[in-house]
Amino acid sequence: MFKGCRKLQHVPDFNTENVVSMDYMFADCVSLCRIPRFNTSMTFNVEGMFQNCSALKELPELDTSRVKIFTKTFDGCTSLAEANLVGMQDAENIQFMFSNCTSLERAVFYNIPKVAYADGVFMNCVSLKQAMFFNVPELETAAALFKNCSALTVCEICNSRKISVVDRMFSGCSLLEKIPYFDTSRVLNLCGMFEGCRSLRRLPDFNFNGIKHINGAFNGCDSLESFPVFKDQTVVITENSSSTGDYSDPPYKPILDLNKTSFTKNHDGKL
């Protein structure tokens, strides 16, 4: 609707009570700094709604209780400093929601019980120091979740039982000393998961019994004092994997085909 209006600074309030999709509504509005409190009670899709709104300093007050799709909602919002997220009980997809938010220092998801896809949520958030996920029982994919979060020192992932994809999840988190525990019994691939975690000393008591691939998982972990035990005899290790990783920047190229799998699974909206 306003995509690419680069000089737009303020938006007047208008009736949106019947709008079901606001995808890319204000994308590339680089001067936009204030958003009225729209009626989003019927909205289910806010993909890319504020993508590259680089002047936006605070999260807008929106009713997100019915929103399912949050992919790239604030991607590239380089002035955002903090995000406290509540009322997202129907959210299913938050992939790349805050990727490239280079000023973001703290983010908390308080209750997202239906979220299944969280790949790249904070990718390239180089100022992020603290990130917390509370109650994510349905979370399945978290690839590159904190990739290149070089300032990250505190993170929590609470009540997660289904995570299966963790490729490059903490890659480039050079200050992170402690990795949060979560259920890894479904994980098969650790490719690049801890690559470049130079301050990491030890891992939680993860269940790595089913791991098949560990390409580059611990490359650059200069402080790592102990190595996990892999009981499965089919683990594959390939040298020099860090230079040919599946999550190269640019472009971002995940192992999962996000266009066919994660972005569209269980949704009817156009993505």
C-alpha positions, 0 to 999 in steps of 0.5 A, a space after each residue: 500500500 505504501 511500499 517504497 514511499 521513502 519520504 513518508 514520515 507519519 501515517 494518519 489513522 484509517 479504518 483497517 478493521 476488515 483487513 486480513 493481510 498487511 504484508 509489505 504495507 510499509 516496506 522500504 518507507 525509510 523515513 517512517 518514524 510513527 505508526 498509529 494504532 491500527 485495528 488489526 484484530 482480523 489480520 493474520 499476515 504481517 510479513 515484511 510489513 515494516 521491512 527496511 523502515 530504518 527510522 522506526 525506533 519503537 515497535 508499533 502498538 498492534 493487536 497481533 492476537 490473530 496474526 500467524 505470519 511474522 516473517 521479515 516483519 521488522 527485517 532491516 529496521 536498523 533503529 529499533 533498540 528493544 523488542 518486548 513481544 506479547 499477544 502472539 499466541 497464534 503466531 506460527 512463523 517468525 522467520 527473519 522477523 528481526 534480521 538485520 536490525 543492527 541496533 537491537 540490543 534486547 528482545 523477549 518473546 513472552 508466549 509463542 506456543 504455536 510457533 514452528 519456524 524461527 529461522 534467522 529471527 535475529 540474523 545479523 543483529 550485531 548489537 543484540 546482547 540479550 534474547 529470550 524465548 519463553 514457551 515454545 513447545 511447537 518450535 521445529 526449525 531454528 536455523 541461523 536463529 542467532 547467526 552473526 549476533 556477535 554481541 550476544 551474551 545471554 539467551 534462553 529458549 524455554 519449554 522447547 521439545 520439537 526442535 529438529 533444525 539447528 544449522 548455524 544457530 549460534 554461528 558467529 556468536 563470538 561473546 557467548 559463553 553459555 548455550 541454553 539447554 533445549 531438547 535436541 533429540 530430533 536433531 540430525 544436522 549440526 552443520 556450523 551450529 557453533 562456528 565462530 563461538 570463540 568464548 564458548 567453553 562447554 556445552 549443556 548435556 545435549 542429546 546428540 545420539 541421533 546426529 548424522 552430520 557435524 560439518 564445521 559445527 565447532 570451527 573457531 571454538 577457541 575456548 571449547 574445553 570438552 567435546 560432546 560424545 556422538 554415539 551414532 556411528 554414521 556421523 559425517 565430517 567434511 573439512 573446510 565446510 565453513 567456506 561452503 556453508 549452507 547459510 552464506 551471506 549474501 545470499 541467505 541459502 538455508 538447507 530447507 527450501 523456505 519458499 516451499 516448506 516453511 513459508 507456506 506450510 499450514 497457511 493459505 495466504 500468499 507469501 
